[in-house]
Amino acid sequence: MKINLNSNICIFVFAIAMHVVGQACTKGRTMATGDFLKGVNGRMYPQISWYTGTQLDSLKSFSGDILKTKTSEWSCLVTTSPAKQEDALDMTVRFRLEKGEASSAAVSVAFDFNNWSTENYLMVPAAVYNGNRYRAIGNGYNPQYPKDMFYNPDLPLTISNNPKLAITDGEPSRIETQTGYLSTPAACFYSTGFGKGFILLTEQGTRFGNSGIIIEENLNRTKASIQISAPAVREQRAGFGDFFPSGDKAADWKEGDEVTLHFKLLVFPARSIPDLLTRFFEERKSLSGPNHPRNLLPMSRHFELATTLCSNDWFTSPYASFYRTGNWDIFTVGWTGGLINTYPMLALNDKMERERVFLEMDYIVNRLPGKSGYFYEGTNPDGKLYINSKNPDIAETHVLVRENGDAFFWMLKHFMLLKEQGYESLIKFKWEEAAKRLAGAFVTTWKKEGQFGQYMEPETGKIAVFNSTAGAIVPAGLALASEYFKNEEFLQVAKASANYYYKRDVVNQGLTGGNCGDISQDADSESSFAFLESLVTLYDCTGDLQWLEKAKVQAALCSTWTLSYDEKFPSESQLAKLQSNMAGAVFASIQNKHAAPGICTSSGDYLFKLYRATGDRIYADLIRDIQHAHTEVVDMPDHRTTNFGFGSTMERIQPSDAEGRESVGKVLYTRNMWTETAGRLMDLELPGIYLLTDKDRMYVFDHIEATVIKREAGEVTISVSNRTAYDAKVSVFAETSVQTKQPLPPVAFVRWPHFEIKAGETKQIELNH
């Protein structure tokens, strides 16, 4: 007999469980847990479940230390201890089969909450945002948009077919997942009614493998339950916008078998979703402990190899000239390629590559602009415009707003880099005019619609699909344009649009999304990091501390997408055999349930700028983790991954079984140029060593070790060791604490000095500001 929260039988079981009031296991300790959870009207219940396949047959909750059935006797020991913080509790729950045997059984701990509300914000890192309680479309990857999504300003946020809580009362409301789908094994909510935040941290798994997470509401949404189980037993596993039979199996137990679940619980005052996000950022590693990034490949060596690959990817024909953005001869602007992959090539300050970049710029501004000033997406190998419609029945050509936002922002960075290199005279008037027209197009759209939308018509400038955060990078572009073109209106629209996104998406929904052309309006990491870029750019351009405070919240949202611990992969998997420590891998979106090596497509230097401005290492640690996770999947002679050439990478790091159980820990033998671009941008825009000459602060981003051995009169001597197999050329950014109050230009890296250190060498370096 199948039992779930949405059946009458299960409602009865749920109601009885709610009245047990903390009698499970060792009574004194459990009452302490009950007291701790009172702030969110919560209770904790250990349980045993029995299954036929993945169908639940029966469920029994402990009402004391012992639970007896006809064939077995179980014990449960709950141990709690106060954490370092007053609002946190450490907990272990040990289950043991004392007598008998049990077939196809799983243990779980349920955290049940009364006085629940659909207004509560539920977040499961990298998988569920705001409960995913949104309209869903399609049954597979990259679903076609229905016609009612076009030209509709009142369009509700619409996502792909993902695990979600129900919108309508009376409908089943249940999310089944397991820890491999999450960037941090956790479930969190902000209760508007109680004014509290709740964070439940657990471990990746037990000897049974990854643990399961089930979240369900009763039919009238007044009660909710978060259950952590060992092993995970889901009816279905989520794919990329669809579902499949999970193939999960409960465990067979014999006498003396035991398993322990570990938790950290936090209940704290919270006035808003940002309060929950920022606390999560602080706590996400507090149960798993520090991760262990490995120094494998100096940034300079990766830059050299990946830049050579990009140079070899130059494509030219009678119709077009550009660096390929994929394993094809289609050109696309922004997002994963055009006008982003050119930036490191320009930074080489090499005559041939500079001329190639200019040819691509010419191609873009000659071929792609529509009458409105917006660009078309790209071209086919024959030079004809590339059309990638979300609904082929809609005749108009639509372009993802994000692609124009990327093109806009990166064009301006190209101009600034050329000026810094002393080539201002080479900047063509038509390039600047194209960028200025693009800025004007965004301003016109903002004034008319009060947003930028998700898709637009490049000919007319009309928004074709409204809402989402696809324009997340646009405020950054407008802020740079306001300085470059000395136009105050650009800055005003940058501020207004950034405030709009921050309030509508971050504060009110706790997510940003719709930034990728292969998803719907799903929550995604790319819009989160892009919007952080905008907020930090506004801080740099204005010096206004409000943007710094907003950026701190946005960085916390970004952290929810980033793997926080060194996940244990199946022993037979490639990542396990490579002994890869993948903390720092960035999950893509709630539709595309995998992680990637790097931010698509950015260096994340804005996280370094946050560290510089605040002195808080949490931001430096985040981007250091991302950079080192990227290196873990770079193809190298002693570390084969893609087999597409040394320095190459691919976009798929798979902690989940969304693509099948055999895909977990697998490195796809493919090549994705955008991940190489992201790596090269990190190599450029993050300093190898950052040092304050007048304070005891130093941070190493490169794959070396460094310690301060002497400080005197503004000069610092450091000892540096390169324990990798490759010679390194390390950039150094040294400054005083007073200088940290000044904005850091986007092209600051051009002036950073470098020193060379051979593989295996240790040497001393003297630095001053």
N, C-alpha and C positions, 0 to 999 in steps of 0.2 A: 504494500500500500504506500503510495507516494504521499509525503507530508511536506507542506511548505506553508509559509506564513499567510498565503492567500487562500488557503482552504479553511473551511469551518473548523476542521479538526485541529489545524495548527493554531488558529486563533484561540481555541480552548487551551491548548498546551501553553501558548504564550501567556495567557491570562493567569494560569496557575503558577507559571514560573515567576511572574511579576510579584506574586504574593509570598514567595519563599523568603524574600528579604534577607539575603545574605547568610543563609544557614549552611551553604555548601562548604565542604572541606573543614579545615580547622577553624572553629567558630570565631575565636577571638581575632585571628588575623583577618578573616573575611569581613567581620564587622568593621575593621579598620578600613578595608577597601570600600565598604558601603559608605562609611562616613566621608571618605575622600571624594566619592562620586556624587555626594548629595547636591553639590553645586550645579550639576547638570541633570539632577533627578535620575541618576543612573544606578544600576546594580550589576554585579558580576556573577555569572553562573558557569561552573565547569559542567561539561556534558559528554556523553558517549552517544555516538550514532552508529546505526547498523544499516548496511546497504545491500541491495541486489543490483550489481553493476554500479550505476551512478544514481539509482532511484533510492530515495530515503525510505527505509522500512519502518524504523522506530528511532526514537530519541529519548534519552533519559537524563535528567539533571540530578546532580548530587544534592542531597538534602542534609548531608553530614559528611563524616570522613570516609564512609564506605558506601558503595553502590553495589547491590547484589542483583543478579539475574538468575535464571534457572541454570545457566551453564558457566557462570563466571562471577568473580568477586573482584571489584576494583577499589583501589584507594586513590585518594587525591590529597596532595599536600600543597597548600598555598603559603608561600613565604613572602612577606612584604617588608620593606625597609624604606625609611624616608630617603629620598634623593638629596643631593646637595641643596636644591631649591626647596623652599617651603611649599610650593605649589606642584611638586612632582613626587611620584611614588614609584619605586622599583618593585617588580613583582615577578616571582617565578611560580609556575603551576606544574607540579610533577604528577603525572598519571602513572599508575602501576597496576598491572593485572596480577593480583595476589593469588588467585586460585582459578582453576579451570582454563578455558580457552575461548577465543572469540574470533569468528571469521568475518571478514569484510567489515571491519569497524574502524572508526576514526574518533579521535578525541578533539574536543574544541572548548574554547572559552568564549562565552557570549557576554557582551556588554550591552545591556538593554537600557533604553531611555524612555521614560514617560514624559508626557507633556511635550512631545515632539511637534515640530512645525515644519511645513514645507518651505517656510521662509528661512530655515536654517541653511547655512552654506556648508556643503559637504565636499571635501577634497581628499582624493586618494592620489598621491603624487604621480604624475605623468599618465594617469588613467581616467580620473573622474574629477571634473571641476563643476562646482555648483550642482552636484548630483547628476551632471549630464542631463538635467531635466529640461530637454529642449525637443522641439520637433525633429524627427529623424526621417531620412529619405534613403532609398536604395537598398540594395542587399549585396553589396560588394564594394570593391575598391573604386574610388573616384566616381561616385554616382552622377548620372545626368541630372541636371536641375529641372524640376517641373516648370511649366510655363508661368505658374503663379508667383515664382520667385523673381521674375524679371519686371523692372520698372515699377516696383512696389515699395514706396518709402516706409510702409508699415510692416514690411517683411519681418516675421519673428526670426530670431537666431535659429538656424537650421543646420543640423549636424548629420553625419553619416550614421549608419546603423551600428551603434556601439552599446556596451553595457550602460544602462541608465536607470534612474528612478523614474517612475511614471508621472505623467503630468496630471492625469485625471483621477479623482478619488474613485475607488472601487475597482481599479485595474491592478493586476499584479505589479508589485514594485520591488524588484529584487536585482541586485548586482552580484554576480559570481566572478571572481578573479583569483589569481594567485600571485605570490610575491614577485615572480619573474617579470610581471607586467609593470612593476612599480619602480620608480627611481629610488625610493626609500620605502621599506616595508612599514607602512603606516596608514592610518585612517584618521582624519581630522574633521572637526566641524566647529563652526561659530554659531552659537545660539543667540538669536536676536532677543528672545524672550528672557533668557537668564542673564544676558550680558556676559557670557562666558565663552572661552575657547577650550576645546578639548582636543588633545593629541594622544593617540595611541601608537606607540612605536613597538615593533616586534622584530624578530630576527628573520633572515631569509628562509630558514627552514630547520628541519630536524633530520634524523637519520632516514626519514621517509622521503626526503626531498623537499621541494618548495612547499611552504604552508599555504593554505587556502584562506581567502577572505570573502566573506559573504556579508552583504549589507541589505537589509530588507525592512520595509515598512508594513504596518498593518493596513487594512483596507481603507480606513478613514484617516490614516496618516497621523494618528495621535501617539503612536509608539514606533520605535525603531530599534534595530538590533545590529550590532557589529560583531561578527563571529570570526575567530581565528582558529583554524583547524589543522590537524596533522594526522594523515596527509591531506592534501587538497583533493576534494571530491566535488567536481563541478559537473553539472549535466552537460553544459556546452562550454567550449573554449571560444573566445572571441578571436576572429581573424581581422583582416584589414577591411572593416565595414561589413562583416558578415559573421556567421556562427557555424560551428561544426560540433559534432559529438566530441566530448573532451577526451575520451579514452582513459580518464582517471580511474584509479582503483583504490579502494580502501585497503587497510592492512589486515593481515592475519596475525593474531596475537597468541602467544603461548605463555604459560605461567612464568612470572618473573620479568616479563617484558615491561619496559617503562619508557616514557618520553617526557621531556620537560619543555614547556613553552616559557619564553622570557618576554617581559613587557616593561616598558616605561610609560607611565600615565602622567599626563599633565592636565590640570584644570586651573584656569587662570582668568582673571578679569579681562574682558575684551569688549571694546566699543564698536569694533568694525572688522570687516574681512582683513584689511591690512594688518591689524593687530595679530590675527591668527597667522598670517603669512610670515611676518617678521619673526614671530616666536618659533615657527617651524624651522626657519632658516637657522636659527641659533641652536636648535635641538636635534636636527636631522641626523647628526653623527653621534649623538650622546649615548645611544645604546650600542651601536655597532663599533664605536671607537674610531680612532684615526685610521684613515686608509694609508696605503703604502705606495706612493708613486715611485716608479723606477726610472733611473737615469739611463736611457738606452741610446739616444741619438741626439747629438747637439743640434740646436736650432739652425745654426749656420750650415751644417751638413745637409739637413733636410731641405733647407731653402735652395741650396745648390742643385740637389738632385731633382726636386719637384719643378724648379724653374726650367731646367733642361727639358723635362718632359713637356712642359707647356710650350716651350720654344719649338719643339718638334711637332707640336699639334697645330702649327700655323697652317691655315687653309687659304688658298687663293684660287680664284677662277675668273673668267671674264665677267662674272656677276658680282663677286664679293671677295673681301679679304678680311679674315678674322681668326682669332684663336678659337679652336673648337671648344664648345662648352659641354660636349658629351661625345659618346662614341658614334657620332654621325656628323653629317655636314649641314645639319640644320643650325641656324644661328638664333639664339634667343638672348634678349637683353635682360639684365638684372637677375634676381633670384639665384640661379645656380651658375651664372656665367658672365655674359657680356657686360663690359664696363666694370666688372669686379676683378675677373682674372687678369685683366690688363694692368691693374694697379701695381702688383709686384714686378711686372715686366718693366714698367716705367721706372720703378724704384731702382732697377739695375743701373740706370744711367749709362746704358749701352746704346750706341748710335743705331745699330740695326734694329734692336727691339723697340727703341723709341719711334723709329720710322714706321714699324709695324703697328704700334699702338695708334699712331696718327692715321694710318690707313683705315683701321677699324673705326676710329672716331669719325672719319670722313664718311665711311659707309653708313654708319648709324644716322648721322644728322642729314645725310642726303637721301636716305631710303626710307627711314622708319617714321618720321614725324607725320601725324595726321594734321588736318586743318586746324584742330583745336589747340595744337601744341603738344598734346600727348603723343607718345610713341606707340606704334604697333609692336606686337610681341617679338617678331623676328621674321626670318625668311627661310625658304626652302633652298636646297642646293642650286636651283635654277634662278635664284634671286627674287622669286615671287613671294609675296607676303605669306607668312606662316599663319594659318588659321587653326586655333585650338578651342573650339566652342564648347561651353558647358551644356548647350542644348542645340543640336544641329537644326532643329526646326525653327529656331530664331535666326532670321536672315542676317541681322546686323553683326558686324565684327566686334567682339568684346575682348578686352585686355585686362588681365589682373592688375589692379591698382598697385600692388606691391612691386611689380616689375618696373613701372614708371617711377615709383618712389626710389627704388634702388638705383636706377639709371641717373636720376636727378642728383641724389646724394653723392654718388661716386664720380659723376662728371665734375662736380665742384672740387672733390678731393684731388682729382687729376690736375685741375688748374692750379690748386694750391701747391701740389708737389712740383709741378713745373716751375712755379715761381721760386720755390725754395731751392731748386736745383740751379737756378739762374737762367732758365729758359722762358721767361715770361714773353719774350718777343715771338716765340714759336706758337703761342696759343692763338688759334684762329678765331677771327671774329664770328664766323658762322657757328663755331662750337659754343661760344658764349651766348650767342643769340638763341640757339636751341635750348640751352639751359635756362635762359631768362624766360623764354616762351613757356617752357615747362613749369617754371615757378608761377607764371601768370595763370596757366591753366588750373593749377591747384588752387590758387587764390580765387579764381572765378567760380570753381566748383564749390569751394567752401562758402563763399558769399551767397550762392544760390541755394545750396542744399543743407548747409550746416554740418556736412560730413564729406568724406571722400569716397565712401562706398567700398565695394569689393571688386566689381567689374565695371568697366566704363567703355564708351565708344570713342575711339581716338579721333574720329572725324568730327563729331559734334561736341564731344566733351560731356555728353549726358551720362549720368550714372545708370548702368544697366541692372546691376544687382546691388542693393543697399546693404548697409550694416556690416558687421565684422570689424576686425582691426587690421585690414589689409593695407591701410595707409600708415602703419605704425612708424615707418622710417621717414615719412614726409615732414613732420615737424623738424627733424634734424636737418633735412635738406633745405627747408625754408630758412632755418636759423643761419646756416652757412651762407645761403644766398643773400640774406639781409646784410651780412658783412661784406660779401664779395661785390655785390652790386650797389651797396649803400642804399638799400631800400627798406625803410622802416615798416612798410605794410607787410612785407614778407615775414618779419619778426612777429608782428602782431597776430598774424594768422597761425604762425608756428605755436605761439603761446596758447591761443584759443583752442586750436585743434588738440594740442597735448593735454590741456585741461579737460577737454571733452572725452578723450579716450580714457584718461585716468579716472574720471568720475564714473562714466558709463560702464566701462569694462573692468577696471581693476577694483575700484571701491564697491560698485554695486553688484558685480558678477564674479569677481575673483578669477578672471581669466581674460586672455586675449586670444584671438584666433582668426581663421580664414586667410592666413597669409601664404598658403601654398596652393598652387594650381591643381594639385591632384587630390585635394580633400574638399570637403564642403566648407562650412563655416566652423569646423571643429576647433576646439582649443588646441593650440600648437605652440611649440617652443620658439619657432622662428619669429613670430610676432612679438613674443615676450622679450626676446633679446633685442629685436629691432626697436621696440618702444623704449627699452632702457637706453639704447644709443641716443634716441631723441631727447630723453630727459637729461642725460649727462651733457649732451651738446648744448642744450638750453642753459644749463648751469655754467658751462664754459663761456658761452656767448654773453650771458647777462650778469653772472656773479650772484644771482638771486638764490638764496638758500632754500626757497621753497622747492626748486627743482632738484636740489640735492636730497631733500627729505623724500620727495616722491620717488627719486631714483633708488633710494634704500628699500622702499617697499617693492619696487619693480624688480630689483635684484633678488629679493626674497622669492617672488613669483618665479623668476628664472631658475632659482635653485631647486624648485619642485620638479623641474624637467631634467635635472642632472643627477646621474647615478652617484649616490653618496658614499658607497662602500665598495670594497673589492668583492664583487659577486663571485660565488663559487659555481663554476660551470661543470657540466657533466665531464667525468674524467676522460671519456673518449673523444670529447670535442676538441676542435682545433685551438680555441682560446685557452682551454685547460692545459693542453700539451705545450702551448707557448708560455704558460705560467703568467698570462696577461692579467695585470691589475687594472680593471676597467672603470674604477671610480673616475668620474669626469665625463663619461660618455653621455651624450645629450639625446634624450628621447625626442622623437619627431613630433608626433601629434597623437591625439586619442584615437584617430583612425589608423595611422601607420605605426603599429605597435612594435617598434624597434628603436634602438639607440644608434647614434652616429658619432664618428670621430670629429668633433668640432661643431661650431655654430654655423648654420646655413644662412648667409655666407658672410662671416665677419671674424675679426680677430678677437673680439671681446675686450679690446683695450679699454673700453669704458668701465669694466670691472677694475682694471688696474687704476684708472683715474679715480674711482670711488675709494680705493684703498689709499691712494696718495692724498686725497682730500680729507679723509676721515681718520686714517691711521689704523683702521680696523682690519685685521688680517683676514677676516672671514671672506672679504671680496677677493683678496689676492689668492687665498686658498682655492676659491671656486675656479678662477681662470687658470691657475696652475694645474688643478686637477684636469680641466678640459684639455689643456695643452699636452699633458703627459698621457692622457687616454688616447689622444690622436696618435702619438708616437707609437703606442702599443700595436697599432695595426698598419704601420708603414712597412711596405715590403722592402726587406733588406737581406743581404747575403746569408746572415745567420738567423734570420727572423722572417721566414717566407709567409706571406699572407695572400696578396692578390695574384702574384706571378705575372704582373703586367709591367714590370720594370722597377728597379730600385728607386724608392721615393714615392711610388704610387700608393694610393689608398682606395678604399671603397666605402660606401655609406652605410653598410649594414652590420651592426653589432647586435646580435639577437639574444637578449636575456630571456625572452618569453617563448612560449610554444605557439604563438599566433600563426606561424607558418608550418606548424607540425612539431612534434616532439624531437624529431631528428635535427631540427634547425637550431636548437638551443646551443649557444656557444660556437656556432658555425660562422666562419668568415667566407662570404661569397667570393668566388673567384671572378670578380668583376672590377672595373675601375670607374670611379666617379670623380670627374675633374674638380667638382666644387669642394670636395673634401681636401684635395691637394691645395686648392686656393685658400681655404680656411687655414690650413697649416702654414702656408707661406705668409699669410697675413699675420698670424701669431708670431712667426719668426721675425717679421719686420717690426711690428707695432708694440710688442712686449719687450721690455729691456731684459737682457740676460741676467743682469744684476741691478737692483735698485737700492740706492744707499742714501741715507741722510748723513751729511758730514758733521752736523752739530748735535745729533741725537743718536741714541743707541737703537737705530733701526736699519735693518738690511733685509732684503728679500731676494731670493734666487729663483728665477723662473726657468733658466736654462738647465740643461742636463749636466750640471757640474755641482761640486760642493765648494762652499766658501765660508770662511770664518774671519771675523775681525781679530787681528792680533795687536793692533796699536791704533790709538786715536790721540792726536795732539794738534793743536793750533789749526783746526779746520782741515787737517789732512788725515787720511785713514789708510792704514796698511792692512790688506787682507791676504789670506792664504787661500789659494784656489787649487782644487784638484779636479782633474778630468779622468774619471774612471771608466769612461766609455771606450769603445774600440776605434773611435774616430777623432781626428784633429778637430779643434773647435776655434771659431772666431767669435768671441763673446762681446756683446754690446753692454755698455755700462751707462746708467743714468744716475748721476750723483748730483745732489742739490742740498740746500739748507732747508730747515723747517719753515722759514719765512717764505721761501720760493714756492712751497707747496700751495700757498694761498692764491697763486697766480694760475690762470687757466693754462692747460697744456695744449698747444696747437696740434691739429691732426697729423701734421708732418714733423713733429718733434724728433722722431726717430732718425731723421736725416743727420742731425747734429750729434748723435750719441757716439762717443769714441768706442773703439773696439780693441781688444787685445787677443792675441793668439795663444793657444795652449794645446800642446800635442796630446795625443792619446796616452793615458797613463802618467802624464806629467803633473807635478805639483810645483807651484811657483807663487811668489809674492808680488802683489800689485799695489802700487801707491796711488791713491785717489784723492782728488780735491774737487770742490764744487765748480 
